[in-house]
Amino acid sequence: MKKTAFLLTTLGLFIASCSSDDDNGPETLPITSEQVINLYAPQTGGQGQGEISGEFTKFDLATGEITTSTTEWDVAFRGTSIAINGGTETGMADEPERNGNAGLTVVTGTFNSVTTVQGLSFAQDSEGSFAIQTASEEGWYTYSGPPNHVISPIPGRVLVVRTRDGHYAKIEILSYYKDSPAEPELTSESRYYTFNYVYNPNEGENSLE
Amino acid sequence: MRRLFSLLSTVGLFLASPIVHSQGKDPDSTLTTQLKEVVLTATRTERQLSSLPLPVTLITKQTINQSGTVRLNEILQEQTGIVTVADESGFEGVQIQGISSEYILILIDGVPLVGRSAGNFDLSRLTVGNIKQIEVVKGPSSSLYGSEALGGVINIITEKPDTESLSGNASYRIGSNTTQDINLDFQQHYGPLRYGFFVNRFSSEGYDLRPDTEGQTVPPFHNYTFNGRTYLDLNDKLALFSSGRFFDQKQDAGITVDNISYEGDSKEREWNAHLRLDHKWNPKLETQYELYFTNYTATELLAEPLNGEVLSDSDFDQTLLRPEIRSTYTFTDNSKLTGGAGYQFDRLDRTYFDGKAAFESQYLYLQYDVNPLAPLNVILGGRFDNHSEYNDQFSPKLAIRYQLNEQLSLRSSVGYGFKAPDFRQLYFDFSNSAVGYTVLGYNVAVAKLMELEALGQISNILVPYSELGDPLKAERSIGYNLGVVYKLDKLSVDINLFRNDFENMIDTRAIARKTNGQNVFSYSNFHEIFTTGGEVNATYSLTDDLNLSAGYQLLYAYDKEKKESVKNGEVFARDPLTNQTLAIKGSDHFGLINRSRHNANLKLFYNLPKAAANMNVRVLYRSKYAQYDTNGNGLIDSYDSSFIKGNLLVNVAATKNIYKKFDIQLGANNLFDSTDENIPGQPGMQLFAKLNYQF
């Protein structure tokens, strides 16, 4: 996995920091915008090869790193399934235990247009279903079916996440294929996530820009 | 009106004259040919083409012969607004007014043909060797023909023998890819009996547009068509028509999976038996009693040649039986009342079905064709269909034509069309072994889903059982056509504007999720689409022997809900260069797959009477179209990468008559060798030579 990070200073952040100066409260941390490239999320089984199993690849939005911790994770990937560290296990094999209070909702818009979590309600994983559905057009991707069987992230679907410990973040999945080919084919190596995310390190703060 | 007929003759002469001249017949006979320019399909009665209030394309035997085409798809795609295109399933079908093949009814002598692959009717199954003419009525005609007649009706009319002596022709044609077409056709009018017999053999070594991959785009095949017809005048009131047709095709098939090559055959076989008794009660009342039977089978077996391991073994066996009775009463003012009633039994037995599936339906139709004023023609009709598997359908239609003056006439029509849910949409039971998804027909979905649930294969249900209980509705359309025809001396211009609105369109949706991560799909009514545009056809006779025609269709075809989403700024795409997400604008939204905005043709037919020869050039163009969504937003936009670019085809043919009885024809289809591996039905340049002997 390769990670590129850069700081984002936005107007919102500027206003936020001005006001916090007046409050004389604790210093506001800068919001980070990052891109994760080729996060590998393998699975065993599925696609006619029996029951899906295998470890999820867990990701910690606070550190921006893949983790094997059983508690310090927010979102986890296995094939096209995305689990969050909140709610209960859905009942599939080899799922990670949910011990945080993560939530997720899908907002339609460009990544930049999603600026706040104000007014959003969050779903959690539950018996029989993930907070974000693993089905073509229902969740984050469309599945082209025969002959190419390509998974395409739906442009304009922004995953807004409440992390396990009450921080907010937004995620935009860009590709499901290794090195993000412009036109994935049947032979392209899949289950490699590339996504943008923005994380607000200030607990409970609504802003995502 | 007489003036109109003579104008018509001038225009129609364009099509008829070259052959007539080359056959060395009396020029006077051309007039008779013109008056024969009658069509049956639009009203189920004989009507002069130019007097109809509906948009109809007529393709004559002369055009077919001069163009040197041998299969139905070839000649149809040379007509304005009619294109053949392969859909997502890979099968090719015809599209009219932007409406795809599954909504277009194919008839031979007024009775329907069955046997479709994923809704597509393969028109190359039909030879044009014994056709008198092809009639295409555009827009909905369910008021007469019931299900499937939404986009149009293509009716192939065979010839009624009229020569006392035995006459006919034999021909041999050979072309690129060792494509061979052999025809024998003979007929006779012998006292009260007329009979015709026709045999065709068509074969090709096929071609390959992707030489780097194993297997051919079109593998080698050969097929036979036999057709026998008799017409017996029992007395001056009763006449019996019978026709039997048989088609048999064998094509090589093969596929390589995991480095193992599987080989086999793909076979198709079709029977049609058509019996009709025409009863003239008196000069005013005629009744036809008709019985029609057809059976279509397709089988494919793929096995490893050495150890015999079977990869796939699929069967398709469809039977249709249809008795119908219809009558026409002609009133003293020459208005006509036509009514009919029939029963249809349709059965399909195929792989991936849970047993045999059968439909039964009964129907009634009525049509009144009247001229309340001399220049005004009104046709009012309607049909009621009662079906065993879905709700009853009533399909009305109104068409009006008004002759403003000798040059100008207006026509307008509005009609309903419907398509019954097909067998696949109701009874499919298919699980993909490689990927693991399941597709269930609507009628079997609940029971099969329960079975899968009992087997522990379902992780969660996405659509509750209660929602799967309502019956699937028939797909409906309403079509509007507005036309103007202008004729002056050697020029004729026909403009038609159309709009078709579809509702209840059936598509798949995920109804449950399996433990293997894949979905269970079933069918449901949800889409609403429209197709709209305009068509212009113009013909001009530069001289008696040089005729020019041009056609153009402009088409917009959209899913209404998607168009609304784009308007509301809810659809996004990623710019491939910057990977930035942006909202799709209305101008970026291209519309439905496989639709070209522009479709045009230019044809020149030149007759050289002194040389007993004729030649023609036909230029066909269709603009770019997209095959599928590539960027995951569920619609076709300018950021998608599956566009097939605009395509120009040039076809030429020349015929020379020698020793009166022989015709030699040379030609080239796709003269500039235009190919695209995504247009599987279009080989490169096809040269051909044909020798025809008439007796």
HADDOCK unambig.tbl for C-alpha pairs under 7 A between the chains (distance, minus, plus):
assign (segid A and resid 46 and name CA) (segid B and resid 516 and name CA) 4.24 0.50 0.50
assign (segid A and resid 46 and name CA) (segid B and resid 517 and name CA) 5.71 0.50 0.50
assign (segid A and resid 47 and name CA) (segid B and resid 434 and name CA) 6.57 0.50 0.50
assign (segid A and resid 47 and name CA) (segid B and resid 435 and name CA) 4.11 0.50 0.50
assign (segid A and resid 47 and name CA) (segid B and resid 436 and name CA) 4.65 0.50 0.50
assign (segid A and resid 47 and name CA) (segid B and resid 516 and name CA) 6.34 0.50 0.50
assign (segid A and resid 47 and name CA) (segid B and resid 518 and name CA) 6.58 0.50 0.50
assign (segid A and resid 48 and name CA) (segid B and resid 433 and name CA) 5.79 0.50 0.50
assign (segid A and resid 48 and name CA) (segid B and resid 434 and name CA) 5.67 0.50 0.50
assign (segid A and resid 48 and name CA) (segid B and resid 435 and name CA) 5.10 0.50 0.50
assign (segid A and resid 48 and name CA) (segid B and resid 436 and name CA) 3.93 0.50 0.50
assign (segid A and resid 48 and name CA) (segid B and resid 516 and name CA) 6.77 0.50 0.50
assign (segid A and resid 50 and name CA) (segid B and resid 516 and name CA) 6.08 0.50 0.50
assign (segid A and resid 51 and name CA) (segid B and resid 515 and name CA) 6.06 0.50 0.50
assign (segid A and resid 51 and name CA) (segid B and resid 516 and name CA) 4.81 0.50 0.50
assign (segid A and resid 52 and name CA) (segid B and resid 516 and name CA) 5.35 0.50 0.50
assign (segid A and resid 52 and name CA) (segid B and resid 517 and name CA) 6.74 0.50 0.50
assign (segid A and resid 108 and name CA) (segid B and resid 570 and name CA) 6.77 0.50 0.50
assign (segid A and resid 109 and name CA) (segid B and resid 570 and name CA) 6.85 0.50 0.50
assign (segid A and resid 110 and name CA) (segid B and resid 581 and name CA) 5.55 0.50 0.50
assign (segid A and resid 110 and name CA) (segid B and resid 582 and name CA) 6.05 0.50 0.50
assign (segid A and resid 111 and name CA) (segid B and resid 581 and name CA) 6.91 0.50 0.50
assign (segid A and resid 128 and name CA) (segid B and resid 459 and name CA) 5.90 0.50 0.50
assign (segid A and resid 128 and name CA) (segid B and resid 460 and name CA) 5.37 0.50 0.50
assign (segid A and resid 129 and name CA) (segid B and resid 460 and name CA) 6.86 0.50 0.50
assign (segid A and resid 135 and name CA) (segid B and resid 519 and name CA) 6.94 0.50 0.50
assign (segid A and resid 141 and name CA) (segid B and resid 632 and name CA) 6.67 0.50 0.50
assign (segid A and resid 142 and name CA) (segid B and resid 632 and name CA) 5.39 0.50 0.50
assign (segid A and resid 152 and name CA) (segid B and resid 631 and name CA) 6.19 0.50 0.50
assign (segid A and resid 152 and name CA) (segid B and resid 632 and name CA) 4.81 0.50 0.50
assign (segid A and resid 153 and name CA) (segid B and resid 632 and name CA) 5.83 0.50 0.50
assign (segid A and resid 154 and name CA) (segid B and resid 632 and name CA) 4.66 0.50 0.50
assign (segid A and resid 154 and name CA) (segid B and resid 633 and name CA) 5.22 0.50 0.50
assign (segid A and resid 155 and name CA) (segid B and resid 572 and name CA) 5.09 0.50 0.50
assign (segid A and resid 155 and name CA) (segid B and resid 573 and name CA) 5.07 0.50 0.50
assign (segid A and resid 155 and name CA) (segid B and resid 574 and name CA) 6.12 0.50 0.50
assign (segid A and resid 155 and name CA) (segid B and resid 581 and name CA) 6.35 0.50 0.50
assign (segid A and resid 155 and name CA) (segid B and resid 632 and name CA) 6.60 0.50 0.50
assign (segid A and resid 155 and name CA) (segid B and resid 633 and name CA) 6.03 0.50 0.50
assign (segid A and resid 156 and name CA) (segid B and resid 571 and name CA) 6.85 0.50 0.50
assign (segid A and resid 156 and name CA) (segid B and resid 572 and name CA) 5.05 0.50 0.50
assign (segid A and resid 156 and name CA) (segid B and resid 581 and name CA) 6.48 0.50 0.50
assign (segid A and resid 182 and name CA) (segid B and resid 576 and name CA) 6.80 0.50 0.50
